[in-house]
Each structure stands twice: as structure tokens, then as C-alpha cells.
Amino acid sequence: MKMPVHFAAARCTARSHVARALNWKTPSRPANDNGEPVGGAFVFDPIMRDALIHFAEFGLSAASQARRNAEDANTRGDVPGCIHWKKICMALDRKQASEFERALIRENEPLIG
């Protein structure tokens, strides 16, 4: 004995799982957007590139290593090197970079008295 098959359309497309699946909207922006319009020109950031390469080499200790490199550059009097490593440290760990900047300020303050 054969059974008839009948199609029953959903009464409300808002509550129909099939209708929602077939009528999905494309997102207007990607989830990992950087604030630029979709399809806009890519802005190359050399500090971020250097920070990622440094992170690939040192892993989770990359920020600490960048801070040590900045301290060593500061000790040698290499101002551009210190700034470069401080920016890399800032890209990896803002708190640690801020602590380093505060230490530099305290180090360069003249003693009163």
C-alpha cells in the first residue's frame, strides 16, 4: 500500500528553519575587521610584521624578550633600536611596554636635593 506525500509549507518564514537557512544574509563586515571598509586597500604595518616574526621565534616570552632588547639598546645608547623594540613590545604586551616606559622616565628624572 502506498502512502501519499503532501507538502506543507511553513506558515511563517521567520519561524521556519528551512526558510532561514535558504535566506541567510551575507555579513556586511568580516568578523576580524580592522575598521577599514570591506575591500579597501591593505595597510602594511612593518612593526606588526616584526612583532609577529619575533613572536614566531620566542613564543609566549616574546614580549619579555623584546623588552630586554629595548633595555639593552637603551643601555648602549641606541635610541632608534630602543624605540623599535619598545614598539614591538607594545604590539605584543601593552602593560609590559608601559612599565618599561615608566622605568625609563624614572631613570631619567633628576634627583631632587
C-alpha positions as CSV (number, residue, x, y, z in Angstrom):
1,M,0.0,0.0,0.0
2,K,1.4,3.4,-1.0
3,M,1.1,6.4,1.2
4,P,0.6,9.9,-0.3
5,V,3.2,12.6,0.4
6,H,1.9,16.1,0.9
7,F,3.9,19.3,1.0
8,A,3.0,21.5,4.0
9,A,4.6,25.0,3.6
10,A,5.6,26.9,6.7
11,R,3.0,29.4,7.9
12,C,5.7,32.0,9.0
13,T,9.1,32.2,7.3
14,A,10.5,33.8,10.4
15,R,10.0,30.6,12.4
16,S,10.9,28.2,9.6
17,H,14.3,26.7,9.9
18,V,14.5,25.9,6.3
19,A,13.4,29.4,5.2
20,R,16.0,31.0,7.4
21,A,18.7,28.6,6.1
22,L,17.9,29.4,2.5
23,N,17.5,33.1,3.0
24,W,20.7,33.9,5.0
25,K,22.2,37.4,4.5
26,T,25.9,37.9,3.8
27,P,27.6,39.8,6.6
28,S,28.4,43.4,5.8
29,R,31.8,43.2,7.5
30,P,34.2,40.3,8.2
31,A,34.4,39.2,11.8
32,N,38.1,40.1,12.1
33,D,37.8,43.5,10.5
34,N,40.3,46.3,11.2
35,G,37.9,49.2,10.9
36,E,38.6,49.7,7.2
37,P,35.8,49.3,4.6
38,V,35.5,45.8,3.2
39,G,37.6,45.5,0.0
40,G,39.6,48.6,1.0
41,A,43.3,48.9,0.5
42,F,45.5,46.8,2.8
43,V,47.8,49.0,5.0
44,F,51.1,47.3,5.7
45,D,52.4,47.7,9.2
46,P,56.1,46.9,9.5
47,I,56.1,46.9,13.3
48,M,53.3,44.3,13.4
49,R,55.2,42.2,10.9
50,D,58.4,42.4,13.0
51,A,56.3,41.6,16.1
52,L,54.8,38.5,14.5
53,I,58.2,37.3,13.3
54,H,59.6,37.9,16.9
55,F,56.6,36.0,18.4
56,A,57.2,33.1,16.0
57,E,60.8,32.9,17.3
58,F,60.2,33.4,21.0
59,G,56.6,32.3,21.6
60,L,54.9,33.5,24.8
61,S,58.2,35.0,26.1
62,A,58.4,37.3,23.0
63,A,57.2,40.4,24.9
64,S,59.7,39.9,27.7
65,Q,62.5,39.3,25.2
66,A,61.5,42.5,23.2
67,R,61.6,44.5,26.5
68,R,65.1,43.1,27.3
69,N,66.2,44.0,23.8
70,A,64.9,47.6,24.3
71,E,66.7,47.8,27.7
72,D,69.9,46.6,26.1
73,A,69.5,49.1,23.2
74,N,68.9,51.9,25.8
75,T,72.0,50.9,27.8
76,R,74.1,51.1,24.6
77,G,72.6,54.5,23.8
78,D,70.9,53.1,20.6
79,V,67.8,55.3,20.6
80,P,66.3,54.1,17.3
81,G,66.8,50.5,18.4
82,C,65.2,51.1,21.8
83,I,62.2,52.7,20.1
84,H,61.9,49.8,17.6
85,W,62.0,47.2,20.4
86,K,59.6,49.2,22.6
87,K,57.1,49.3,19.7
88,I,57.4,45.6,19.2
89,C,56.9,45.1,23.0
90,M,53.9,47.4,22.8
91,A,52.4,45.3,19.9
92,L,52.8,42.1,22.0
93,D,52.1,43.3,25.6
94,R,50.9,46.9,26.2
95,K,51.2,46.5,30.0
96,Q,54.8,45.4,29.9
97,A,55.7,48.2,27.4
98,S,54.0,50.8,29.6
99,E,56.0,49.5,32.6
100,F,59.2,49.8,30.6
101,E,58.3,53.4,29.6
102,R,57.7,54.3,33.2
103,A,61.0,52.8,34.2
104,L,62.8,54.9,31.5
105,I,61.1,58.1,32.8
106,R,62.1,57.3,36.4
107,E,65.6,56.5,35.3
108,N,66.0,59.9,33.5
109,E,64.4,62.0,36.3
110,P,67.0,64.1,38.2
111,L,67.2,63.6,41.9
112,I,65.8,66.5,44.0
113,G,68.2,67.8,46.7
